[in-house]
Amino acid sequence: MEFQKVLEERRSVRSFKNEPVSKETVDQVLKAAQLAPSWKNSQTGRYYAVLSDDMLNKVRESCLPSFNAKNSANAALIVTGFVKDDAGFGADGPVNDMGNMWGAYDLGLQNENLCLKARELGLDTLIMGIRDESALKNILDIPDNVQVAAVIALGYRNTEPKMPLRKELSEVVKYY
Ligand SMILES: Cc1cc2nc3c(=O)[nH]c(=O)nc-3n(C[C@H](O)[C@H](O)[C@H](O)COP(=O)(O)O)c2cc1C
């Protein structure tokens, strides 16, 4: 698929078909995520892929608010996070004012690759920032040094959402 089309077609999808997502497909989108740049190639992004019905039910029931649980029904869930105090840190601590935001920055770059690759493969995603971090850590046994960020639903769209309006370039860009 042409890159521009992938960019334009990627949407946050809130209704997925009852069609399982294979581990091979998840591997493909995660490999795309790994191609993203990162601070000194530190690659601190971490992924916890939930595919089995049993675990999907547990995560939906215990870790997501009801609207996100409902909207991600039928999708696989990929919990995303990053190792804290690594990207953007040196021997003496944070290298600059951003601190752990560099880890979040790198994870965001990876996650956009993941979402775009999913679209190229004919799947769709919903990034969910509203989730219960401690419940996720508990159920998935995620280490303390990992900051959990978004849970990404991955599945086959059952809807054709319209693109929410974007701001004018002039509102967000200043040229010099
Ligand atoms: C960091 C982040 C957190 C988000 N959290 C949620 C969420 O918890 N639930 C939800 O329905 N959408 C969530 N979204 C989706 C946004 O609402 C969506 O990306 C935005 O409205 C633009 O729509 P589009 O993705 O179709 O272009 C989140 C998006 C991002 C980037």
The ligand as an SDF file (V2000), in Angstrom:
LIG
                    3D

 31 33  0  0  0  0  0  0  0  0999 V2000
   -1.6880    8.6910   23.8700 C   0  0  0  0  0  0  0  0  0  0  0  0
   -3.0910    8.4140   23.3610 C   0  0  0  0  0  0  0  0  0  0  0  0
   -4.0480    7.9380   24.2390 C   0  0  0  0  0  0  0  0  0  0  0  0
   -5.3360    7.6420   23.7570 C   0  0  0  0  0  0  0  0  0  0  0  0
   -6.2510    7.0710   24.6290 N   0  0  0  0  0  0  0  0  0  0  0  0
   -7.4760    6.7040   24.1510 C   0  0  0  0  0  0  0  0  0  0  0  0
   -8.3910    6.0050   24.9950 C   0  0  0  0  0  0  0  0  0  0  0  0
   -8.1130    5.6710   26.1520 O   0  0  0  0  0  0  0  0  0  0  0  0
   -9.5900    5.6620   24.4560 N   0  0  0  0  0  0  0  0  0  0  0  0
   -9.9460    5.9760   23.1750 C   0  0  0  0  0  0  0  0  0  0  0  0
  -11.0620    5.6340   22.7520 O   0  0  0  0  0  0  0  0  0  0  0  0
   -9.0870    6.6380   22.3510 N   0  0  0  0  0  0  0  0  0  0  0  0
   -7.8600    6.9960   22.7950 C   0  0  0  0  0  0  0  0  0  0  0  0
   -6.9480    7.5920   21.9420 N   0  0  0  0  0  0  0  0  0  0  0  0
   -7.3170    7.8360   20.5240 C   0  0  0  0  0  0  0  0  0  0  0  0
   -7.4940    9.3230   20.1820 C   0  0  0  0  0  0  0  0  0  0  0  0
   -8.7290    9.7650   20.7000 O   0  0  0  0  0  0  0  0  0  0  0  0
   -7.4150    9.4930   18.6560 C   0  0  0  0  0  0  0  0  0  0  0  0
   -6.1130    9.1500   18.2370 O   0  0  0  0  0  0  0  0  0  0  0  0
   -7.7200   10.9130   18.1850 C   0  0  0  0  0  0  0  0  0  0  0  0
   -9.0600   11.2510   18.4520 O   0  0  0  0  0  0  0  0  0  0  0  0
   -7.4700   11.0950   16.6720 C   0  0  0  0  0  0  0  0  0  0  0  0
   -8.2160   10.1390   15.9100 O   0  0  0  0  0  0  0  0  0  0  0  0
   -7.4830    9.1580   14.8770 P   0  0  0  0  0  0  0  0  0  0  0  0
   -6.5620    8.2790   15.6860 O   0  0  0  0  0  0  0  0  0  0  0  0
   -8.5800    8.3740   14.2130 O   0  0  0  0  0  0  0  0  0  0  0  0
   -6.7200    9.9840   13.9030 O   0  0  0  0  0  0  0  0  0  0  0  0
   -5.6660    7.8830   22.3990 C   0  0  0  0  0  0  0  0  0  0  0  0
   -4.6790    8.3620   21.5270 C   0  0  0  0  0  0  0  0  0  0  0  0
   -3.4090    8.5930   21.9860 C   0  0  0  0  0  0  0  0  0  0  0  0
   -2.3420    9.0360   21.0070 C   0  0  0  0  0  0  0  0  0  0  0  0
  1  2  1  0
  2  3  1  0
  2 30  2  0
  3  4  2  0
  4  5  1  0
  4 28  1  0
  5  6  2  0
  6  7  1  0
  6 13  1  0
  7  8  2  0
  7  9  1  0
  9 10  1  0
 10 11  2  0
 10 12  1  0
 12 13  2  0
 13 14  1  0
 14 15  1  0
 14 28  1  0
 15 16  1  0
 16 17  1  0
 16 18  1  0
 18 19  1  0
 18 20  1  0
 20 21  1  0
 20 22  1  0
 22 23  1  0
 23 24  1  0
 24 25  2  0
 24 26  1  0
 24 27  1  0
 28 29  2  0
 29 30  1  0
 30 31  1  0
M  END
$$$$
